[in-house]
Amino acid sequence: MHEERPLPRRPRARRTPADRLRAALLALADGHGIVRAHRETPWASITFAGARHRVVLCFEGAEAIAAGEQFSADLPEHEFTIPGQLVADATVVEVDHVLLPQPRLTVTAELLLLEDV
C-alpha cells in the first residue's frame, strides 16, 4: 500500500513595510478604499532611515465616499501599528471628487515611515 506524504510547504512571501502600510490604510478606510497607486522612495537623515510613501486610494459609491472622507479626516492623527516602523508623518496631499459617471473620491496621501530600531 502506498503511503501519502504531505506536500512540502512553500515559504510564505514576507510582508514588507509597504505591504503592511497598505493593509493599515485599507483598515483605516474601513475596507472601502482601493489602492490605485503606491510609490516608495528611500529617505534618510543623520539619525533616521526609512521611506516616504505616496499612496492613491479610490472610493467609489456613496458609502465608500463617506468612508473616504472620514479616512481623510482621521489620517493625520491616526496611530499606526506597523512592526519595526514608526509613522513619523501622514498627510492628505490631494482629494479629487468626481460625480459622473459614478460618484468617486480619490485621496492621495504621503506618509513617512522610519525604521524603529
N, C-alpha and C positions, 0 to 999 in steps of 0.2 A: 504494500500500500504506500502511496506517495504522500509524504508529509508536507503540508503547506507552510511556507515561511512568510512572515510579514515582509512587505516591501520595505526597503530601506527608506528612511525619511529624508526628504530633500531639505537641506538647510533653508530656514526662512530668511527671506531678504531682510536685512537690517533696516529698521526705520531710521531715517536721517532726521536731524533737527528740522529740516524743511518739511518733511512728511508730517512730523508732529505738530508743527506750526499750522499747516493746512488743516489738520484734524481739529486743532483747538479753535481755529477761526470758524470752521463749519459748525462746531458745537456752540460757539457764541452766537452764530446766526440761526440757532435753533433748528438746524437741519434744512433750512430753506434756501441757502445760498449754493451756488455752483461756482467753483474756481475756474475762471476762464483763462487766467494767465498768472504765472509766478516767476519772478526773476530774483535771483540771489546774487549779491555782489559781496566779495570778501571785504571786511572792514577791520582796521586795527588802529590803536593809538599806542602811546608809550606804555600804558599799563593794561590795556584790554585788547582782546581779539574777538572777532565774531563775524557777523554778516548782516548786511542790510537787505531786507526783503521788500519787494513791491508785489502786492497781490491784488488781482482784479477779481471781484466776486459779482455775480449776476443774480438778481432776484426777479422772478417772473410771476405775475399774478398778484392780486390784491393782498392775500395773506402773506406771501413771500415779501412783497414790498414793505408791509408793516414790520416784518421781522428785520428787513434790511435797514429800515430807518432806526429801529431800536439798536441794531448792531452798530450803526454809525455813531449813535449817541453813547453807547457803552464802551466802545473800543479803547478810547484814550485812557480810561481809568481801570480797565479790566486787569485782574491779577492772573496772569498766565501761569500754568504749571507745566513746564517743559523740562524733562530731566536733562541736567547738565547745561541748561541755558537760562539766562535771565533776559527778560524782555525789558530793555532799557528805555525804549520809546515806541509808541504805537500811535499813529496819526492817520486820520482820513484825509487824503490829499485831493480827492475828486469824487463828486457824486453827479451822476447823469440820470435824469428821469426821461423816459420815453413813454408816450401814451398809445401810439399806434404803430403797428397793427395790434400789438398786445402790450398792456402796461408792463414796463420793465424798469428796474432800478439797477444801475451799475455803480459799484463802490470800489474805488481804488485806495488801498491802504499801504502805508510804508511802516515797517517795523524794524527796529534794530535789536538783534539778538546778540548777546555777549556770552562767551564761554564762561561757565561757572566752575571755576577750578578750586 
